[in-house]
Amino acid sequence: MTATVTVPEAATSWESCSAPVGARWSLNEITARSTELLPGTKKRQVERARGLAYLLEWLGTFPGDNWQQRWIAAGCDQAGTSWGQQDLIPYRKSLQGSAVIALVVLGVVRPSMLWLRTATPPHMFITYRSVVDSETFALLDEKLSTFHLSKTSKMLALNAMTLLRIRTGVPLLSVTASQFLRAEAEWKALRRTRSVGVVWQALQACGALSGEPADYRALQLEGRRTVPQLVDTYGVSNPRIRSLLIDYLTERAAALDYSSLAGLTRMLVRNFWTDIECHHPGQDTIRLPHDTATAWKQRLRYLSGGRERRDYFAHLTAVRAFYTDLAQWAITEPERWALWACPSPVSAAETSNLAKQKHQRQSRMHQRTRTLAPWLNALVSAAAKERAETAALLQAASQAAEGELLTVHGITYRRVVRGHYRDNGWPSVENLETGAVIWLRRAEETAFWSWAILEVLRLTGLRVEELVELTHTSIRRYDPTAGEATVLLHVAPSKTDRERLIPASPELASVLATIIRRVKGPDDTLPLVSRFDPLERSWGAKLPHLFQLRLGGVPRVLSTAGVRSFLGALAAKADCKDIDGTPLTFTPHDLRRIFATETVNSGLPVHIAQHLLGHLNLNTTQGYIAVYPEQVIRNYRSFIDNRRVFRPAQEYRDPTSEEWAEFENHFTLRRVALGTCHRPYGTPCIHEHACVRCPMLQVDPAQLPRLHELETNAVTRLEEAKQKTWLGEVAALEESLRHIREKQVQATQISDRVSSGAELYNGH
């Protein structure tokens, strides 16, 4: 991993840097250079010279050895938005602006980031780029044009580069990572971090920052800590105990991944020994008195807010394992560990409740799965609806003029300009019913990725880490026989360090094809992006990740926290609530449990589900799917077996050829105008052949025009019924309309899956 660049403590101050090149020039030198370098008519140059005379005369009244020191002493950097109101020049305010532009462009003063972001005169950045490093800025402008930015984002990126050039006083292609991070710290202090990533990317594309990582965040995000650093995070006072903890954790680290090591350190150091030192000063040995151990366990059981700690027994087990390991190691290496061998403050009986806690946790998960599973269809419908509506609204608004009204899905909007920028290609609209202004690019992006995340998780049962690690190379084509192709999804090793292949259904293949089409770049390939693993605290290789978003023009892999955020917002929009009105939230692991339950309950053998989920132990898979009591299922099966004993034997005989022919001919009668009826054999039509209301009808996509005719007819009849107050007819027609529209959505989804699946199979 790339080493972290240390930013100086005064990250937001540049006073320690050398003075600007023109800080010691005289008034005549400054005036001559401004006339030579700055554009403008002769009248403009005369006015600029007059403004410089007034401004420098005023700055000369403040102490300092150069103009930069006098600028700071005058309080100009802290003036902010009040700069324009200062009565510095009695002639005209325009002279003040023209003069200060000359001082900044010529390098006489170096204003603070606060002044540059709040008090810059108009056109100062444009003038600066035309005079200082103009060829470099032209090259960077050309590079930014290849990043698919809106006009607004491109302008903000150029302004950010100008700020970087002014604040560092160094040519942009010579800027170091340390200088960049110092400027970035100033941007962040002003809550202005937009375009920082794209500036870094553009500088690298022009040859600057060579040898640095492709994402500047790699210099800021903390990498892996060593065991001593992990222990010292929690401030152990006793040096002997500190050394013991470091030695013990170093021994354990060989068999643990980094996240597990960090978790064990937190349990043993922060929640055990540091707590002992805090509440029992003077304790200098791990042999704890009974009252000290009892008080610690009482404090450990509850969190600071009074809520009981769920992983209480896991902490007790870790502490007991610590003492047990020391006792066992003392036998093999007495010279190193025998000094620390002593009775554990946690007895075996206290950790026996760990199994009980596991069962309780499993029971909570089963209950959560039973609660959330009925809402999954509503969540899927809400995601698909929002995606379709935002896409249609974005397309309509992109073609509308400013102030033009447009109606999409029955709602009227007005095309508006967001902020101070026009014609940036990122339209915004105002909902005339609610008054809310919607930034459509972001809304459409959120709707699409919410839909994509939900679809992939519910159709595969992937862990959230496995989802964000999917790449274009994860999709494989398998041809076991000629003319038959299967799409396989290759899942990289994650939690269990075991890779696996998941057969992709046509519906999943359609979703993956849609994601690929969206992420592809202009060269018809997916951009290569490096992903930061927050658990292992390391950056991966550059890969064509599927779940990558363009944030400020820079492609970045979606984080696990982002996935959870998308699902949480989607559940809120779908208005998912429990029977008591409590809002429900979906997590990626909830969808994994629902997937496991539904696949096994649908007849998939549990050992096949184990391989699909990537479990090492079959009991783990059974824990996911054992939603209903085993005893009830076992007794019910026994009841069925006993009942069959007493049923007539002829019910279990082989059917005759006539009966089998009648059975086959029965299903030829299921073809109806809109598609095919899939109700069980031998059951009557409960809807009296009102097929459009029947959930067992699978609509033929070719019958969409017929459904549109039915919808038009129903709407006409509904208007007539409302006019004549036929309330019974109104209710019936509204119900029919609802079913007709559901069938239209079903037919459209089937058609999309077929077309997208064919495209994916063909290698696109």
VEXVEX-261449 format. One record per residue (C-alpha): residue in three letters; x, y, z. Coordinates in steps of 0.5 Angstrom, whole numbers, plus 500, padded with zeros to 3 digits. Last residue first. Layout:
BEGIN
ALA,X,Y,Z
...
REM end
This chain:
BEGIN
HIS,455,485,449
GLY,457,478,449
ASN,451,475,445
TYR,449,472,452
LEU,448,479,455
GLU,444,481,449
ALA,440,475,449
GLY,439,477,457
SER,437,484,456
SER,432,482,450
VAL,428,477,455
ARG,429,481,461
ASP,426,487,458
SER,420,483,455
ILE,418,480,461
GLN,419,486,465
THR,414,489,460
ALA,409,484,461
GLN,409,484,468
VAL,408,492,468
GLN,402,491,463
LYS,399,486,468
GLU,400,490,474
ARG,396,496,470
ILE,391,491,468
HIS,390,489,475
ARG,389,496,478
LEU,385,498,472
SER,380,492,474
GLU,380,494,482
GLU,378,501,479
LEU,373,498,475
ALA,370,494,481
ALA,370,500,485
VAL,367,505,480
GLU,361,500,478
GLY,359,499,486
LEU,359,507,486
TRP,355,508,480
THR,355,516,481
LYS,353,517,474
GLN,359,522,473
LYS,363,517,476
ALA,361,511,472
GLU,362,515,466
GLU,369,516,468
LEU,370,509,470
ARG,367,506,463
THR,372,511,459
VAL,378,509,464
ALA,376,501,463
ASN,376,502,455
THR,383,505,455
GLU,386,500,460
LEU,383,494,456
GLU,386,497,449
HIS,392,498,453
LEU,392,491,455
ARG,391,489,448
PRO,397,493,445
LEU,401,489,451
GLN,399,482,448
ALA,406,481,445
PRO,409,481,452
ASP,405,474,453
VAL,402,475,460
GLN,402,470,466
LEU,396,469,469
MET,396,466,476
PRO,395,472,479
CYS,388,473,476
ARG,385,480,475
VAL,386,480,468
CYS,383,473,467
ALA,376,474,469
HIS,375,467,467
GLU,370,466,473
HIS,375,469,478
ILE,376,462,482
CYS,377,458,476
PRO,377,451,478
THR,382,447,480
GLY,384,440,477
TYR,391,442,475
PRO,394,448,479
ARG,393,455,476
HIS,398,457,471
CYS,394,461,466
THR,397,463,459
GLY,397,469,455
LEU,392,475,454
ALA,387,471,450
VAL,387,465,453
ARG,391,458,453
ARG,389,454,459
LEU,386,449,455
THR,392,446,452
PHE,393,444,460
HIS,388,439,460
ASN,390,436,454
GLU,396,433,458
PHE,392,431,464
GLU,387,428,459
ALA,392,424,456
TRP,395,422,462
GLU,388,419,464
GLU,387,415,458
SER,394,412,458
THR,393,410,465
PRO,395,413,472
ASP,400,409,476
ARG,397,408,483
TYR,397,412,489
GLU,389,414,489
GLN,388,407,488
ALA,390,405,495
PRO,385,408,498
ARG,387,413,504
PHE,389,410,511
VAL,396,409,510
ARG,397,416,507
ARG,394,419,513
ASN,400,416,517
ASP,405,419,512
ILE,401,426,512
PHE,401,426,520
SER,409,424,520
ARG,410,430,516
TYR,406,435,520
ASN,410,432,526
ARG,417,434,523
ILE,415,441,521
VAL,412,443,527
GLN,418,440,531
GLU,423,444,526
PRO,420,450,528
TYR,419,455,522
VAL,425,460,520
ALA,430,455,519
ILE,433,458,513
TYR,439,462,515
GLY,441,457,521
GLN,440,451,516
THR,446,455,512
THR,450,455,518
ASN,449,448,519
LEU,451,446,513
ASN,458,449,514
LEU,463,452,510
HIS,458,457,507
GLY,458,460,500
LEU,451,462,499
LEU,450,458,493
HIS,454,453,496
GLN,450,452,502
ALA,444,453,497
ILE,446,447,494
HIS,446,443,500
VAL,439,445,502
PRO,436,442,496
LEU,432,447,492
GLY,425,446,493
SER,422,453,494
ASN,423,453,501
VAL,430,452,500
THR,430,458,495
GLU,426,463,499
THR,429,462,506
ALA,436,463,503
PHE,434,469,499
ILE,431,472,505
ARG,437,471,509
ARG,441,474,504
LEU,436,480,503
ASP,437,481,510
HIS,444,481,510
PRO,444,487,505
THR,440,491,510
PHE,432,493,509
THR,429,498,514
LEU,422,497,517
PRO,418,503,520
THR,414,502,526
GLY,407,502,525
ASP,405,496,529
ILE,404,492,524
ASP,411,493,521
LYS,412,499,516
CYS,415,499,509
ASP,413,506,506
ALA,417,504,499
LYS,420,511,500
ALA,423,509,507
ALA,425,502,504
LEU,429,506,499
ALA,433,510,503
GLY,435,505,507
LEU,437,501,501
PHE,441,506,499
SER,444,508,505
ARG,446,500,506
VAL,450,500,499
GLY,453,507,501
ALA,456,504,507
THR,459,498,503
SER,462,503,499
LEU,461,504,491
VAL,467,504,487
ARG,469,511,485
PRO,469,514,478
VAL,472,521,478
GLY,467,526,475
GLY,465,529,482
LEU,463,523,484
ARG,462,518,478
LEU,459,511,481
GLN,462,504,481
PHE,458,498,482
LEU,461,494,476
HIS,468,494,478
PRO,473,494,472
LEU,479,493,476
LYS,485,497,479
ALA,488,493,484
GLY,486,493,491
TRP,487,499,497
SER,488,497,504
ARG,485,498,511
GLU,483,490,511
LEU,476,492,514
PRO,475,499,510
ASP,477,495,503
PHE,479,501,498
ARG,477,500,491
SER,482,501,485
VAL,478,503,479
LEU,479,501,472
PRO,474,504,467
LEU,469,499,464
THR,470,498,456
ASP,466,501,450
ASP,471,506,449
PRO,467,512,451
GLY,466,509,458
LYS,461,503,460
VAL,458,504,467
ARG,451,504,464
ARG,451,499,459
ILE,455,494,464
ILE,449,496,469
THR,444,494,464
ALA,447,487,462
LEU,448,485,470
VAL,440,487,471
SER,438,483,465
ALA,443,477,467
LEU,439,477,474
GLU,432,476,470
PRO,435,471,466
SER,438,467,472
ALA,445,467,473
PRO,448,461,475
ILE,453,462,482
LEU,460,461,482
ARG,464,460,488
GLU,471,463,491
ARG,473,461,498
ASP,476,466,503
THR,471,465,508
LYS,469,472,509
SER,471,474,502
PRO,473,470,496
ALA,471,473,489
VAL,464,471,486
HIS,464,469,479
LEU,457,470,476
LEU,455,464,471
VAL,451,466,465
THR,449,459,461
ALA,449,457,454
GLU,446,452,450
GLY,446,451,443
ALA,452,446,443
THR,453,443,450
PRO,456,445,457
ASP,457,452,454
TYR,459,457,460
ARG,459,464,459
ARG,463,468,465
ILE,461,475,469
SER,466,476,474
THR,470,479,469
HIS,466,485,469
THR,467,486,476
LEU,464,485,483
GLU,467,487,489
VAL,462,492,491
LEU,457,486,492
GLU,462,481,495
GLU,463,486,501
VAL,455,486,501
ARG,454,479,502
LEU,451,476,496
GLY,444,473,496
THR,444,472,489
LEU,437,475,486
ARG,435,479,492
LEU,442,482,492
VAL,443,483,485
GLU,436,487,484
LEU,436,491,491
ILE,443,494,488
ALA,441,495,481
TRP,434,499,484
SER,438,503,489
TRP,443,504,483
PHE,438,507,478
ALA,434,511,483
THR,440,514,486
GLU,443,516,479
GLU,436,519,477
ALA,435,523,483
ARG,443,526,482
ARG,442,528,475
LEU,435,530,476
TRP,436,535,482
ILE,429,536,484
VAL,426,542,487
ALA,420,541,492
GLY,414,546,491
THR,410,540,493
GLU,404,540,487
LEU,409,545,482
ASN,414,540,483
GLU,420,544,481
VAL,425,541,476
SER,433,541,475
PRO,437,539,469
TRP,444,537,469
GLY,447,539,462
ASN,450,546,465
ASP,446,550,461
ARG,446,555,466
TYR,450,556,473
HIS,448,561,479
GLY,444,555,483
ARG,439,550,480
VAL,436,553,473
VAL,428,551,473
ARG,424,546,468
ARG,417,546,471
TYR,414,540,473
THR,407,537,473
ILE,405,530,475
GLY,401,525,471
HIS,406,520,470
VAL,411,526,467
THR,408,533,465
LEU,412,539,463
LEU,412,546,464
GLU,417,550,461
GLY,421,555,465
GLU,428,554,462
ALA,427,550,456
ALA,425,543,456
GLN,429,537,452
SER,433,535,458
ALA,427,536,462
ALA,423,530,458
GLN,429,525,459
LEU,430,527,466
LEU,423,526,468
ALA,423,519,464
ALA,429,517,468
THR,426,519,474
GLU,420,515,473
ALA,422,509,471
ARG,427,508,477
GLU,422,510,482
LYS,417,505,479
ALA,423,500,479
ALA,425,501,486
ALA,418,502,489
SER,416,495,486
VAL,422,491,488
LEU,420,494,495
ALA,413,492,495
ASN,415,485,493
LEU,420,485,499
TRP,415,487,504
PRO,412,480,505
ALA,420,478,507
LEU,421,483,512
THR,417,480,518
ARG,419,473,517
THR,426,475,516
ARG,426,479,522
GLN,423,473,526
HIS,428,469,524
MET,434,474,525
ARG,431,475,532
SER,431,467,533
GLN,438,466,531
ARG,440,472,536
GLN,437,468,541
HIS,440,461,539
LYS,447,465,539
GLN,446,468,546
LYS,444,461,549
ALA,450,458,546
LEU,454,464,549
ASN,451,462,556
SER,456,457,557
THR,461,463,558
GLU,459,464,565
ALA,460,457,567
ALA,467,456,564
SER,469,462,569
VAL,471,469,567
PRO,476,472,572
SER,482,467,569
PRO,486,464,574
CYS,494,465,573
ALA,499,464,568
TRP,503,471,567
LEU,510,469,569
ALA,510,463,566
TRP,509,466,559
ARG,516,467,557
GLU,521,463,560
PRO,515,458,561
GLU,515,457,553
THR,511,450,552
ILE,508,450,559
ALA,507,457,560
TRP,503,457,553
GLN,498,453,556
ALA,497,458,561
LEU,497,464,557
ASP,492,461,552
THR,487,460,558
TYR,488,467,560
PHE,486,470,553
ALA,481,465,552
ARG,477,467,558
VAL,478,474,556
ALA,475,473,549
THR,470,469,552
LEU,467,474,556
HIS,467,479,551
ALA,463,474,546
PHE,459,473,552
TYR,457,481,552
ASP,456,481,545
ARG,449,484,545
ARG,451,489,550
GLU,445,491,554
ARG,442,498,553
GLY,444,503,559
GLY,446,509,554
SER,454,508,556
LEU,453,500,554
TYR,451,495,559
ARG,454,488,561
LEU,461,491,561
ARG,460,495,567
GLN,457,489,571
LYS,463,484,568
TRP,468,490,571
ALA,465,490,578
THR,465,482,578
ALA,473,482,576
THR,475,487,581
ASP,471,484,587
HIS,474,477,586
PRO,481,480,586
LEU,484,480,579
ARG,491,477,577
ILE,492,481,571
THR,497,485,575
ASP,499,492,576
GLN,492,494,579
GLY,494,501,582
PRO,488,505,580
HIS,481,501,579
HIS,476,504,575
CYS,480,507,569
GLU,486,501,570
ILE,480,496,569
ASP,477,499,564
THR,484,500,560
TRP,484,492,561
PHE,478,490,559
ASN,473,494,554
ARG,479,498,551
VAL,485,493,551
LEU,482,486,551
MET,475,487,547
ARG,478,493,542
THR,484,488,541
LEU,480,482,539
GLY,476,487,534
ALA,483,490,531
LEU,485,483,530
SER,479,480,527
SER,479,486,522
TYR,486,485,520
ASP,485,477,519
LEU,487,472,524
ALA,491,466,525
ALA,498,470,525
ALA,495,476,529
ARG,494,471,535
GLU,502,471,537
THR,502,479,536
LEU,496,480,540
TYR,499,476,546
ASP,506,480,545
ILE,503,487,545
LEU,498,485,551
LEU,504,483,555
SER,508,489,553
ARG,502,493,555
ILE,501,490,562
ARG,509,491,563
PRO,508,498,561
ASN,502,500,566
SER,498,506,563
VAL,495,503,557
GLY,492,508,552
TYR,487,506,548
THR,490,507,541
ASP,497,504,544
VAL,494,497,543
LEU,493,498,536
GLN,499,502,535
PRO,503,496,538
VAL,500,491,534
THR,501,495,527
ARG,496,499,524
ARG,494,498,517
GLY,492,504,513
GLU,489,510,514
LEU,485,514,509
GLN,489,520,507
LEU,494,519,502
ALA,490,513,499
ARG,484,519,498
TYR,488,522,493
ASP,486,517,488
ALA,491,515,482
PRO,496,513,487
GLU,503,518,487
GLY,509,516,483
SER,508,522,478
LEU,504,528,482
ALA,504,531,475
GLY,504,528,468
CYS,498,531,465
ALA,494,526,466
GLN,496,526,474
LEU,494,533,474
ALA,487,531,471
GLN,486,526,476
TRP,488,530,482
VAL,483,536,480
VAL,478,531,479
GLY,478,529,486
VAL,478,536,489
SER,472,537,484
ARG,467,538,490
THR,471,539,497
ARG,468,546,499
ARG,466,546,507
LEU,471,551,508
ALA,475,547,512
LYS,475,542,507
TRP,478,547,502
GLU,483,549,507
ALA,485,541,508
GLU,485,540,500
ALA,490,546,500
ARG,495,542,505
LEU,493,536,501
PHE,496,539,495
GLN,502,541,498
SER,504,535,501
ALA,502,531,494
THR,507,536,491
VAL,506,541,486
SER,510,541,480
LEU,505,541,474
LEU,501,546,477
PRO,507,551,478
VAL,508,553,485
GLY,505,559,489
THR,502,554,493
ARG,496,558,495
ILE,495,561,488
ARG,496,555,484
LEU,491,551,488
LEU,486,556,488
THR,487,556,480
MET,486,549,480
ALA,480,549,484
ASN,477,554,479
LEU,479,550,473
ALA,475,544,477
LEU,469,549,478
MET,469,550,471
LYS,469,543,469
SER,463,541,474
THR,459,547,471
LYS,460,545,464
SER,458,538,466
LEU,464,533,466
HIS,465,527,461
PHE,472,527,463
THR,475,528,457
SER,474,535,457
LEU,478,536,463
LYS,484,534,459
GLU,483,539,455
ASP,482,544,460
LEU,489,541,464
LEU,493,543,457
ALA,490,550,457
PHE,492,551,464
THR,499,549,463
GLU,499,553,457
SER,497,559,461
ASP,502,558,467
VAL,500,565,469
VAL,497,570,465
SER,490,567,462
ARG,489,563,468
TYR,490,569,473
THR,485,573,468
ILE,480,568,468
PHE,481,567,476
MET,480,574,477
HIS,474,575,473
PRO,469,578,478
PRO,473,580,484
THR,475,575,489
ALA,472,576,496
THR,469,569,499
ARG,473,564,496
LEU,479,567,495
TRP,479,571,502
LEU,477,564,505
MET,483,561,502
SER,488,566,504
PRO,491,571,500
ARG,498,571,497
VAL,500,578,495
VAL,505,581,490
GLY,504,574,486
LEU,503,578,479
VAL,496,575,479
VAL,494,577,486
LEU,497,584,486
ALA,494,585,479
ILE,487,582,481
VAL,487,587,488
ALA,488,593,483
SER,482,591,479
GLY,478,590,485
GLN,480,596,488
LEU,479,601,482
SER,472,598,481
LYS,470,601,488
ARG,471,608,485
TYR,475,614,488
PRO,475,613,496
ILE,479,607,496
LEU,479,603,502
ASP,472,604,505
GLN,471,596,506
GLN,465,594,504
GLY,468,590,498
TRP,472,586,503
SER,466,584,508
THR,465,578,504
GLY,471,575,507
ALA,475,580,511
GLN,479,575,515
ASP,485,575,509
CYS,485,583,509
GLY,486,583,516
ALA,491,589,515
ALA,497,585,518
ILE,496,580,513
TRP,496,585,507
ARG,502,588,511
GLN,506,581,511
GLN,504,580,504
TRP,507,587,502
ASN,513,586,505
ASP,517,588,511
GLY,511,589,515
PRO,507,594,519
PHE,500,597,516
THR,500,604,513
GLY,503,601,507
LEU,497,597,506
TRP,493,604,504
GLU,498,607,500
LEU,498,600,496
LEU,491,600,495
TYR,491,608,493
ALA,497,607,488
LEU,494,600,485
GLY,488,603,484
ARG,491,609,480
ALA,495,604,476
ARG,489,600,474
GLU,485,606,472
VAL,491,608,467
GLN,491,601,465
ARG,483,601,463
LYS,484,607,460
LYS,490,604,455
THR,485,598,454
GLY,486,592,458
PRO,490,585,458
LEU,495,584,464
LEU,502,583,463
GLU,506,589,461
THR,502,594,464
SER,501,590,471
ARG,509,589,470
ALA,510,597,470
THR,505,598,476
ILE,508,593,480
GLU,515,596,479
ASN,513,603,480
LEU,510,601,487
SER,516,597,489
TRP,517,590,489
ARG,518,586,496
ALA,512,581,496
GLY,513,580,488
VAL,516,573,489
PRO,511,571,494
ALA,514,570,501
SER,516,563,503
CYS,512,559,507
SER,511,559,514
GLU,505,563,513
TRP,501,558,509
SER,496,556,514
THR,491,551,514
ALA,495,545,515
ALA,498,548,521
GLU,500,541,524
PRO,504,539,517
VAL,501,534,513
THR,504,527,513
VAL,504,523,507
THR,501,516,508
ALA,505,510,505
THR,502,507,499
MET,500,500,500
REM end
